[in-house]
Amino acid sequence: MMSRLPDMSELLLGAPRVREAYDTSTRQFNDYVALLRARLHSKKITIAQADAIFLEMESSQESVLTARTALKIIEGFHNAEYLSEHLTKRGEAATITVIQPMYRETFRISPRTKDNIHGENALTYKLQLFDSIQKKHPNLHFRLLAVDDGCDGWGEDRLRSGIVARGIIRQWRRSNSESKIEARTIFLAKGIADKSPLIPRGIKQTGDSVKGGSVIYGMNYANHEWRPDTHRHIIIDSDSDLSVHPAQIPTLVRKLIDHDLIVAAGSRRETNSVGAIGAVRDARGKLFISIWQRLLPTLASSVTDTNRGFKAIDAQFASELVQKIRERKFPYQIELLLVAELIRTGSVKPVAISYIDSEALSTQGEIPTQSYFDQIVGILAIAKRHHEPYDKDLERLIQVRSKLGKKAA
């Protein structure tokens, strides 16, 4: 069957190099996406067929990664068109609010220079992409909410993520005055100081949050302070970098709408996912999955990849989710998925994505980041809180390890 399909070898030979997330934002890569999209259209090849062709071809792993990532982006553009047509038929519009939590993300959201060799210019790139999609599909309203999680700026206010993001957004508005894209920056620290009712319970200082507090604050803000006019509101939980190309957001949203879900969760672990993950991080991730699945069997039947910051959430359930989520650190992602599944069985589904590791400037391993064991302790607490039939033997091992850690300290 495969032999009847057109030869695509020249598209692998001409594929630009993709070794880090930034490489998917270059003009060379965007030109390649346009070329591949035109070729699929002219030869009447589906994305699934092209993906199968690339997987079977004998070529460099790097070229296949580039081509398959380009296909995921093309799929996202197709799904934006599908969503627009779907909404038009219903006489509706949708607001897609992208929440971007930030801690020490200054250099990744800033342009690449000789002094910032791993910069991704991620914030400007997202604004440009959202603007492009919205101009083609006016009934898809994109908004970006950057949430500073208490970034310390390495001791310099000018390097705090929220300060830098606010400056980038202001510059974007000056340069693109005709754009209808909305973007705001909010600060967890200010919300706490102002005693905002939108601050999650249990957050008394920014140190009480490791990502989770800022995301939940952002969900509250997007759903109340910044409530959209459109009937359909989708909240996207997204990382600050370009590890998951933002053109894949419409794919998440389509899955959510087509399957009437509460959460569509981007996954690096599906059979048709595309991934470039470092060997150590990949092995660590697989071990982590095998552990949490023994603690949360209800969720294990729905998804595998829980720690990817790329999820679409039906905003009409946001308030209920926020009320039931107690975790404020990294495991908030897992509790969010579990709560959604407990609200309605089958309401959480994975979505295969392309993921290019953005490890050079990652905050993984820095002081504010929880260790994997700390996360496991948090997940055990989640299991108990929601009455999960968790593995008691594993609980005993976790408790023994915790006691040994306390004695060593």
Protein Blocks (a to p, Z undefined) as FASTA:
>chain_A
ZZmpccfklmmmmpccdfbfklmmcmklmmmmmmmmmmmmmnopafklmmmmmmmpccdf
klmmmmmmmmmmmmmmmmmmmmmmmmmmnopacddddddddehklmmmpccdfklmmbgk
lmmmmmmmmmmmmmmmmmlccddddddehiaklopaklgmklmmmmmmmmmmmmmmmbcb
dcddddfklmmmnopakbcghiabfklpghjlmmmmmmmmmmmmmccfbfbdcdddddfb
lmbafklmmmmmmmmmmnopabdcddfkbfkbccdddfklmmmmmmmmmmmmmmmmmlmm
mmmblmbccddddfklmmmmmmmpmbfbfklmmmmmmmmmmmpghiaccddddddddfkl
pcghiaklccfklmmmmmmmmmmmnopacdfklmmmmmmmmmmmmmmZZ
